[in-house]
């Protein structure tokens, strides 16, 4: 009897998780196409140029990330 209730509880929790995952996936699908950044003339002006391909933008992002990772961190003196 204890095993039966454990199985029912497991199946019920699986159903709840499946429902929440399905709800999360369906709520994010319409939003995904509108995630493109608007073309601005500020700091992202060069990255959002109409003549650049997504591959070039991705490479620029990777390069900027690598440059940021190479900079030494400043450590405050703890006394």
C-alpha positions in Angstrom: 0.0 0.0 0.0 2.9 2.3 0.8 4.4 1.7 -2.6 1.1 2.4 -4.3 0.9 5.8 -2.7 4.5 6.6 -3.5 3.9 5.7 -7.2 0.8 8.0 -7.3 2.7 10.8 -5.7 5.5 10.4 -8.2 3.2 10.4 -11.1 1.3 13.4 -9.8 4.6 15.4 -9.3 5.7 14.4 -12.8 2.4 15.7 -14.2 2.8 19.0 -12.4 6.3 19.5 -13.7 5.3 18.5 -17.2 2.5 21.1 -17.1 4.8 23.8 -15.8 7.4 23.1 -18.5 4.8 23.1 -21.2 3.4 26.4 -19.9 6.9 27.9 -19.8 7.8 26.8 -23.3 4.6 28.1 -24.8 4.8 31.4 -23.1 8.3 32.1 -24.4 7.8 31.1 -28.1 6.0 34.3 -29.2 8.5 36.5 -27.5 11.6 35.0 -29.2 11.3 36.7 -32.6 11.0 40.1 -31.0 14.3 39.7 -29.1 16.2 41.5 -31.8 17.8 44.7 -30.4 16.6 47.9 -32.0 19.2 49.8 -34.1 20.6 52.5 -32.0 23.4 55.0 -32.6 24.8 54.7 -29.1 27.4 52.2 -27.8 25.9 49.5 -30.0 26.0 51.5 -33.2 28.8 49.5 -34.8 27.4 46.1 -33.7 24.0 46.8 -35.1 25.0 48.1 -38.5 22.7 46.8 -41.2 25.6 45.6 -43.4 27.0 43.2 -40.8 26.0 39.5 -40.8 25.0 37.8 -37.6 28.3 35.8 -37.7 30.3 39.0 -37.7 28.3 40.4 -34.8 28.8 37.1 -32.9 32.5 37.2 -33.5 32.7 40.8 -32.3 30.8 39.8 -29.1 33.2 36.9 -28.5 36.2 39.2 -29.0 34.8 41.8 -26.6 34.1 39.1 -24.1 37.7 37.7 -24.4 39.1 41.2 -24.0 37.0 41.7 -20.9 38.2 38.4 -19.4 41.8 39.3 -20.0 41.6 42.5 -17.9 43.0 42.1 -14.4 40.5 42.5 -11.5 41.0 45.2 -9.0 41.2 43.9 -5.4 40.4 46.2 -2.6 42.7 46.1 0.4 41.1 44.4 3.4 42.7 45.4 6.7 
